[in-house]
Amino acid sequence: YQFQLTVTDNNGATAKDTILITVNAAANIAPVAIAGTDLNIVLPTNNIILKGTGSDADGTIVTYKWKVINGPIGYLINSPDSSQTKIDNLFQGVYNIEFTVIDNKGAIAKDTLNITVSSPRLSNNNFISNDFKVYPNPVMDLATLNISTTNKNTKLYVSVVDISGRLVKSNEFVTISNNTLFKLDMSNFSNGYYVITLRFDDGQMISSKILKYGGK
């Protein structure tokens, strides 16, 4: 703003002077991110809902982002760019989750929470003899999973993740005997290392690393 002051004396003479007032915009107030309280689940439950909130005193929240910083591989965040999302395929261990919000002026805020996934408590009379072996290793096309289970009718979940933790294949079925041979087609997989994980219906999980080579 420019203001001019004019003065006139008793003989009609005048004089003028001006001043300049600069009004600066207020500094952007950073937003606030709240990821929520730490969460605990017990297998075979392997998913949970994440509910984050973001607020901005002088604007609006335009971006949300969920990210796993640390934790077992194989998880799947259904809607990572929403304030609320479901995270699936969790395994036993502790997941450190980061929640990020960005306001309409680009300011960023972050918060974290932990998800603890525990195995079920077993009585002293229970003895877990579930196990599996995979061959051949390395594999070119078909890998065979030789699966041993305590019970004949056991529900199994098979998941395969690459070295970056991305889920590339999954399957779910029920065994009809204590020993099962499961054929895993890896012919279309890119060459490299993968982790095969079996989750049994009692919550036990066993993993094995396999090398895919040749072909693709």
Disulfide bonds with the S-S distance in Angstrom:
none
